[in-house]
Amino acid sequence: MDFAIPLPVLSFLAVPALSSYSTQLNILFFYMTWSTLLLSHSPLVVEFFGTFAIRTLFYTLPSLIFLAFDTAIPNVAVLIKAQGESGLPLRLGSRKLVLVIAVTLFNVALGVAAQTAIDLVLTYVLNVKSSLRITTTLPMPWGIIKDLLRGLVLKGTLQYYIHRYALHDSNSPIAKWHRSWQHSIKVPFSMMANFDHPVCYLVGRWLPVYLPAALFRFHILTYHVMVALLSLEEAFTYSGYSILPSTIILAGMARRVDGHMMNDGQGNFGASGVLDWAFGTSIGGDVMEDLKAEMEKRNVEGRAENAVGNAVSNFKGKAKGKGRKASNKKDGE
């Protein structure tokens, strides 16, 4: 088998002055590990287990941890639940809760299997290229950023239109399934993000993520980065918590998820809220109100910091002035 050193590694070897030695060593180690993995395993095996591991680490495990927290110490969890006691998963009853967990785990595995099955048919049946690039050549940083930007924009657009018109503004079987499955529960928690009829899950959740990656033929590593980011987004925005790591992004998205679930899907169809704002389908505060509130908050904080800084400077100035006067008086005596 021919083995060519890809451009990223050639540039890494040619311009060592551009980065630290430890960074170069880490990149080289990662490249060698990645190349060894691809040379020792089938690309489809790497795709399946890599995607499954990403979904497990960044969605399933955090969601199960949040669920364990909510159920083990509900007296503490209720303090940070946006809907208070009504937002606790235990209120569903153990039977319904087990059903939600089982369906969610099945859907996550179904999405990974569907992705791998498509590439299996493309490569082994149709004898064409796989939908995702699985090569030893590492994607360049700018290429990763560019693909992530256009992938996330297209994903958000697809999800909004599918969610609004296919899953809600319709009397089709898929819309009825969505209402009777996911919207049978009014208050979200992380496991609810992927709880739906399997067909609804594939159309409304999986397809908007996979289709942009296949359309632009992402490198598998870029796809894994995007899946990791979106998995964390699902875990946090469906958590039902009022306290989240990001004040403006995740917290705003979580409020919109709450509004969508509690109002039987009458609005807030997109994750970011931008298209809901543009088309007037926002429920409660829209994304622009979130931005305005955050700007005002930061402006107030900035003014407070400036005021404190000025007060400290004035105090120091007065203290120095008194010190000089006392010194001059002593010298005069």
Buried (B, 14 or more C-beta within 10 A) or exposed (E): EEEEEBEBBEEBEEEEEEEEEEEBEEBEEEBEEBBEEBEEEEBBEBBBEBBBEBBBEBBBEBBBEBBEBBBEEBEEBBEBBBBEEEBBBEEBEEEEBEBBBEBBBBBBBBBBBBBBEBBBEBBEEEEEEBBBBBBBBBBBEEBBEBBBEBBBEBBBBBBBBBBBEBBBEEEEEBBBBBBEBBBEBEBBBBBBBBBBBBEBBBBBBBBBBBBBBBEBBBBBBBBBBBBBBBBBBBBBBBBBBBEBEEBBBBBBBBBBBBBBBBBEBEBBBBBBBBBBBBBEBBBBBBBEBBBEBBEEEEEEEEEEEEEEEEEEEEEEEEEEEEEEEEEEEEEEE
